[in-house]
Amino acid sequence: MTGSASTPYTSRLVISATYFADNSAQPDLDDLRFFEGSCAKPGAELPYWIDSETSGPDHVVWVRSESPNPDEIAMYYGNPAATRRADANRTFDLLDAFESTALDSNIWTTQLWKTNCARNTASVAGGRLILDVASTAVGDKGCDFFVMSKAKFLCGTVGTLVEFRGVTQPYWRGGTQPTGIYRRADQGLGDGPAGTSGDSVAIVADEFGVYLSRCLSGACSPHTDSGIDVASPVDLSIACTNGKVTWFANGQSPYTLTGGAPSADLRVYLHVGSWDQYVQGSRTEVSEIRARRYTEPEPALSIGAQQTRSSMCP
């Protein structure tokens, strides 16, 4: 394989289903191995994660390079006795598929901002993280609840891309919410309610619709409704790097805000808020969250010629 991944950088590799048509690899790809360098002279073994094995005809694999700008990465397979070495935690800066029964305190922390809450919970069930709040007070005295990563992430020349998979959120579009009642849900990268930078980049769902928001030193960009419906599960991603913010949603064309990106290191976060004693409150569900380093254009990995694969990479 060839590529130009920056270190440490997690690069996406798509392997055609026909590549293993000769059954030379194990059906579940447990025998995959990746090494920096060429097949003739491999170097250090690299972490990897198999993203999809049976959901489509091709295999999507993420490989993390730990050395500067490798010209080649060697892929090995074909050992019937090999055991699985795919490791999401070593491949991504953050990956949580919520497979346990509680929020992982090694990855996440929670914080209440406005504390007039009838309920405020962050639960994990059925492979989903669920944030749920309702307020008990009127006016600007509602309930705001945050789940934030303990780790911080960059938005500089080498930035960060965060994926929120299977997101669902109740919301109103076009001001149809009941009079005097407000609820909001958002997720992205931010300083948190206790932060001092006033910087954040987020995908927001509220009465203005579903839109990308950027705040720099507390000054936020105008609302731009995407028209996306988040009442049913959708995949949302947001990236910040090199002076701009981009979001990706369910295969739509990327939408970008230029003119600046946060300079502070930010946390991955989810937030739900509800005001004015709204009994239904606000709620967010998500099935998986990932974060990885991001640059534009993104480095790519590609499979080398078949004759090289068969003669040099067993």
N, C-alpha and C positions, 0 to 999 in steps of 0.2 A: 504494500500500500504506500501511497505517497500523500503528503499533506504539509501544512505549514502552521500547525497548531502552536500558539504561544504558550509559555509555561507559567503556572500550571493551567492547562486548558482542557476542557471536556469537549471532544469533537464527536459529531454524529457520523456514523458509517451505516449505509444501507447496503446489505448484502442480498443480492437477488436470490430468490428461492431456487433458481436453476443452478446456482453455484455449487450446491451440495447435492445435485441430482444423482451423482454416482454413489451416494450413501457413504461417502468417505468420512463424514462427520457424524457424531452421535445425534440422534433425532432431537434431543433437547439442547444441543450445543454445549453440553457440559465440558467438552474437551477443547473449547476455544481458549487460546492463549495469545497475548499480544506482547511484543517486545520492541523496545526502541532499537532502531538500526535496521539493517537489511536482513533478509532470511539467511544469507551466507554468513553474516557476522552480527548476530543479535546482541543487544545490550541488556539493560535492565527490564524486568517484566513490568508491564503497565496495568493499572487497575482498569476494569471495564464493567459494564452493566448491559444486560440484554433487555431491551425495552419491550419488544414484542416478539413472541415466538410463533404464535398460532393465530393472531388476530388478522393477519393478512398474508399475502403470498411471499412477501419479503421479510427479512430479518433486520431490525433496527438495533444497532449496537452503539453504545457510547464508550469512548476510549479516552482516558485521561493521560496526557503527556506530562511528565514531571521534569523534563529537560528542555533546554532552550531550542525552539524551532527545529524539531526533527524533520529531516528530509524524507526519511522512510520509517515506517513501522511494520514489523514483521508479524504476520498472523499465522499461528500454528493450529492444527487440528488433526484428527484422525487417530487419536490414542483411545482405544476402546475401554481402557482401564482408568482414564482420567476422571477426576471428580470436579464438581463445579467450583469455580473460583470467582465467579461474578460477584461483585461487592458494590452495592449502591453507595454506601457511606464513604468509600474511598474514591468513588468516581465523581460524585457531585459534591458541591460545597454544602448543600442541604438537600435531603430527600426524606420525606415522611409520607408513607402511604397509610398511616393510621390503622395499623394491623393489630394494635393492642386494645385494651379496654379503657385506657386513660391517656390524657395528654402527656407526652414525653417531657418530663421536667429537665432533661439534659439538653433539649432543643428549644423549648418554649417557656415563656413566662407570661403571666396574665396581669392586667391592670385595669382597675375601675377609674374612670375620669369623673363623670358626673354620677353620683352615687344614689340617687333616688330611684331605687330599683325594686320592683316587685319580684323580679327574678333576674339573675345573671349567671349563666352557666356556659362552660366549655366542656362538652362531653365527646367521647369517642365511642361509636357503636356502628357495627356493620361495615367497617372499613371507611367510615366518614367522620370528619371533625364537624361538630355542630355547635355553633354559637347562638345563644338564645337570650334575649333580654326583653323586659317590659318595664315601664316607668310608673311611678306612683305620684309624681308631682306635676303641676301645670307649669307652663312657661318654659324658660330656659333652665329648667332644673330636672331634666330627665335622667336617663340611664345610658351611659356610654361604656362599652366594654371592649378591651383590646386583648388580643393574643399576639405576642411579639417574639421573634426569634432572639435567642441570647447572642448569637453571632451577628456581626455587622458586615455590610457589603459595600463595595466600591461603586461609584458612578463616574469614574474618570475616563482616561483614554482606554483603559481596560475596565469595562463596566460590569453590570450584572443583569442577567435575565432571570425572571422568576415566573414559573408556570403554576397556575392554579387550575387543577383538573377537576372536572365534574362539579363546577360551581352552580349552586342554586340559591336564589335570593328572592323573597317577596318584595315588591316595590310598586310604586305608582308612577306612571308616565303621564305627562301633560297636565299636571296639577289636579288630577282626579281624586286625590286623597281627601278624606273627610276634613271639613273645615277645622283648622286649629290643631290638627294632628300631624305629626311628622315622624318619619322613620328613615333610616339611611343604613346602607351597608357598603363597605369598601375594603379593598385589599391591594397591597402593593409594597412599596419600600418607603419607610418613614422614620422620623425621629421619635415618635411616640408622644403621648400627652405630657410626659415629664421632660421632653427634650427642649433644647434651647435654640436649635438652628432654624426651626420653622420650615424645614425642607421636607417634601414628600412627593412621590409619584404614585398615582393610584388609579384603579378602575372603580368607579363609583356607581351605585344604583340608588336613585332616590326619585323625587317627583320630577326632576329634569330629564329623567331617562337613565340610560347607561352610557357612561362617558369616561374619557381619560382626563385626569386632573393632575396638574403640576403646580406645586407650591414652592416658591423660593423665598426664603426669609419671611414667610408668612403671607406673601402676596401670591394669590392663586390664579391660574389661567381661566378663561371663560369656559362655560359649560358647552360641550358639543355632543349632542345626543347621537349615539351610533345606530339606533334602531334595533339593537340586539335585544332579544328576549332572554332574561336569565331566570324566568320562572321554571324552566326545565334545564337539566344539566348542560353546561357549556364549558369549554376549555378556554381560559383567558391567560394571556402572558403579557408581561410588561418588562421593558428593557430600558435602562438608562446608561448612556455612554457618550463621552466626547461632546457634551453640549446639547444633547437632544434626548427626547423620551419617545419611545415607540411602543405601541401595543399591538397584539395579535389576538384575534378572536375567531375561533371556529372556521379557520381557513379563509377568512376575509383578507382583503388587501391590508397590509400594515398601515396604521395611522400614526403620523409622527408630529410631535410638537418640537420645533426648533427654537433656538434662541436661548438655550441654557438648560442645564441639568444640575441637580444638587451637587454641591461640592463636599458635603459632609458624608461620612460613612453612615449607612442607614440599615435599619432592621427590616426583615420581612415581617409584615403584619397583616392581621385581619381585624376589622372593627365593625361593630353593630351598635346602633344608637336608636333610642325611642324616646319621645317626649309627649307630654300632655296626657298622661294616664291612659295611653292607648293599650288596651288589654291584650291585643294580638301581638304587640311589640314588634321586634325586628329579629331576623334570623338569617344565618348564613350556614350553608353546608358545603363541604369540599372533600373530594376523595383522595387528593394527593397534592403535595406542594413540593416543587423542586427549585433550586437556585444553582446557577453556574455562572462562571465568568463569560463575558460577552464583549465582542468587538465587531466592528463593521469594516469591511465585509467579514462574515464569519469564516474562519478557517474550515476547510473541507477535507475529508479523507475519501479516497477512492481506491477501489480494488485494482491491482495491477493486472497485467496480461495473464491469461490462463496458463500459458506455457511456463511463465515464471512461477506461478503458484504450484504447478504440479511437479516441477523439477527442483525447486529450491525450498519450498515451504511444505513439508509433509503434514 
